[in-house]
Amino acid sequence: MKWIFIFFVLGLSIWAVYSSSQKGNGDVQAFSEFAAVTDSDAKAGYGAYMKRYSSADRPAAEIRIEGEQYAALEGDGFELADGFQGLKGQAVLTPETGSISWKVQVDQPGLYHVRIHYFPIEGKSSAIERELSINREVPFQEAEILLFDRYWGNREDEIERDDRGNDLRPRQIEKPAWQIASFKDNEGYNDEPYLFYFGEGVQTVSLTSLREPMAIDYIELYQEPVSKTYEERKAEYEAAGAAAAKGQFIMIQAEDAALKSSPTLYPLSDRSSPAVTPYSASKIRINAIGGLNWKLPGQWMEWEFEVEEDGLYQIALKRKQDQLRGVYATRSIMIDGKYPFHEMKRMRFSFNMDWQTDVLGGNEPYLFHLTKGKHTIRMAVSLGELAPLIETIESSVLKLNEMYRKILLITSNTPDPNRDYQLEKRIPGMIDVFREQAGHIQAVADYLEQSTGERSDKVAVLHTMVRQLNEMAEKPETIANRLNSFKVNVGGLGTWMLTVREQPLTLDYLIVASPDSKLPRAKATLLEKMKHELGAYVASYTEDYDSIGSTEESGRSVTVWVTTGRDQAQVLKAMIDDTFTPETNISVNLRLVPGGILLPAVLAGEGPDVALQAGEDLPVNYAMRKAAADLTAFPDFEEVAARFRESAITPYKYDEGVYALPEQQTFPMMFYRKDILKELDLEPPKTWQDVYNMISVLQKHNMEFYLPIESATNNATLVPNAAFAMLLYQNGGEFYQDNGMKSALDSEISMQVFKRWSQFYTNYKFPLQADFANRFRTGEMPIGIADYTTYNMLTVMAPEIKGLWDFTIVPGTERKDGSVRHEVASHTTAVMMLDNADDKDAAWSFMKWWTDKDTQIAYGRELEGLLGEAARYPTANIEALAQLPWPIKDFNNLERQWQWVRGIPQVPGGYFTGRHLDNAFRRVVNQSENPREALSDYILYINDEIALKRQEFNLQN
């Protein structure tokens, strides 16, 4: 028996080892399939495309495709127009949706550049986007989104001043014109326009509209001329007998740029030095341009100037580059639309905290041949020599994130610190990937240190990543314990990409002068600095820098309080002065105030007439206390309310009145990673049953589905949870009953929904807290539900996953008849009139103007022009949102979800609903309490508070 037992144990051991090895082999096979899917399904980039056609010819022929001679159209809205905007001949007008195709005969196959002669038709004020396909196939990934600029400039020819003597920043307006643009890299990685391969015979060229309309005159296949070096150009000057100009000096104030690629490139006020021109120690002067606004690849500004005689000139810039220590800002410079010589494609501007004058060419200035008459200088942000470095890091981030997900598949988010997972055996090639990427990242760090001559914070994150990768390669048994720091460091590489891609540069003026001219001093003297500091000190006591715009008043006036930033307030004040006051003869005293000051001010009788950005709970709470005005008293209220969806008005209804108008309205959408779902053979879920089916696949790969949970610190907002509200409304539930006198959460529907909601976190182990944007970026949470403004953040902050994600309507609940409900709850902010307003009609006029379609569109576009895409305005006005610069596909998704949005009503004592709903949820999740019992207990508190408040305000119970 003893020997039988020993053999039995030995047999079990052998079986266990064998099973383990088979499991490991299964992992190897799974990862091989995983990698195969990743490699085969990824659309080739431009680099791979050029390798494929590296031996192809580059014919010298130019082939012109007339816009009006199209072969096929898909979609509506295309038109032919004669003499459009001064064009001689016909043009085809293309809308922001649909596709247009041309047939072109190519006799000499090979690689061609492509350019287009186009006019930016008035649209939503954003860059035009098109997708190019050749013979119905997009040639490479970057051709999926090609950008074509609009032209912008200052609205006013001269800088205007307010009644206190301060310069007003000129507003930016579009200055459309016919222009020629090559199909090029909008990310800045390639200096030269894209090359496209065209075979012999009839080829089909198609442009698919993604955003904004444009008129097309012609498309041309051509070859970009090779740029000559400065030495070659200099030899041409000498051969032609060109002589240096004498006694010529032209100063161009940088803030007077004639044209710009973006409305964000508005003039600035710099008070850091008395040497900046123009200058005032006490007043605000518009005296510079660029800075942090002029930093993204492709952004350009253009200046006009006139020379009095032919000759050779030098060009100098007074500039400040005080943002990129350890890196340099790069600009490409064109004169009259062409690069004078190759060196002008990559002009570096090194770090320096002070203003300085750079002569192009340095100690041996470059000379430029200019003829008598008008000329232009265009400076564009370029990545230059940083482009391959950023591409290297971007590739590393994608590969390391992929490896992180593979490791996560084995170890989970919480690996056992005492276990050796033998990752080097179970993930083939892992060690090689770590060593290879460490080498690539080290090479980038070395290059930056050599080119800048210093080791700054810009390379510290690279060295940290290299050190960790090498240690993980040497000691793979420690990888599981390093997983969190590994994720943080990879995230640091993503942030590094963002910061290095940004190339800010501030300009004071440009100088075009003869070589014998003496350039002005860039830095202030000690005496000038002392006078500047003294003047600024005195001005701090005598000048009011907190007031917004003009203080001049007409006969009628309205006091408006706003709690946003100063930039937003200035945009609003400029719009008031431009349109509202001239049209109504009502002046507006706009004040920028802290967020929590409204209540004490109203109690003290010092409140405003109108409050902007009021929280969703404020209007009804003020209405209960007779402090907010009932807007239904105005005869045209119904007409104004029709601007919004009913869901946006719902939170402001009380006792048959409406006490505010919605400004902003946001709601949840479902975000998902297209690449990862494809790897996992998953489709975006349409119903909650699809979500349940997906959860097991995600969790098998140690990935998670995200449902929003407000943190305890945010419970002060007292808003019911967005996920619970979504499930409640989809199942026909309500928050209140009996006209708001009781909670409706004790219904059977509410109980079942609460149980389902809490089970996501008890049974399916959804995380209670998560940084969704970052985990979405790494791929740990490849799908989740979040506020639709997350779109703006991902667009700007996660460039490495551009094109790899999308968003759509949330999963729905299937009805018995087979239809699906997709309801979600919205969150709003409001504009509210206080009941003690002196002139209610004037205040109502302001509220109508502010919520009007044209005003909301103008404000949204100005805001995005000022602060970039991350500040896209979530207006509640139905028509205005449609006119903001959303890509048409993304707006259609928003529109589909918006139709399902429901508002949560506000009732007396309703602040207990969100608070105690969260308390009941925490008891279920943290203390394993029965969901029905937990919710039932807290419903008693909710009803008691509602009854108490109704009694306090003498309302019917």
PyMOL commands that set and color helices and strands:
alter all, ss='L'
color gray80, all
select helices_A, chain A and resi 2-41+46-52+84-86+141-144+230-240+254-256+342-345+386-411+423-426+430-452+457-474+476-478+480-501+526-542+566-584+595-603+618-624+631-633+637-641+646-652+674-679+688-700+712-717+722-730+748-762+772-778+790-797+799-801+840-850+853-867+869-871+878-883+888-898+911-927+931-952
alter helices_A, ss='H'
color red, helices_A
select strands_A, chain A and resi 63-66+72-74+79-82+90-94+99-106+110-119+128-134+146-148+152-154+172-174+179-182+195-198+201-211+214-222+249-253+259-260+267-268+288-291+300-307+311-321+329-335+347-349+352-359+368-370+373-381+505-513+556-562+586-592+610-614+653-654+657-658+661-666+668-673+705-706+736-737+742-743+783-787+805-808+813-814+820-821+824-825+827-833+901-902
alter strands_A, ss='S'
color yellow, strands_A
deselect
rebuild
show_as cartoon
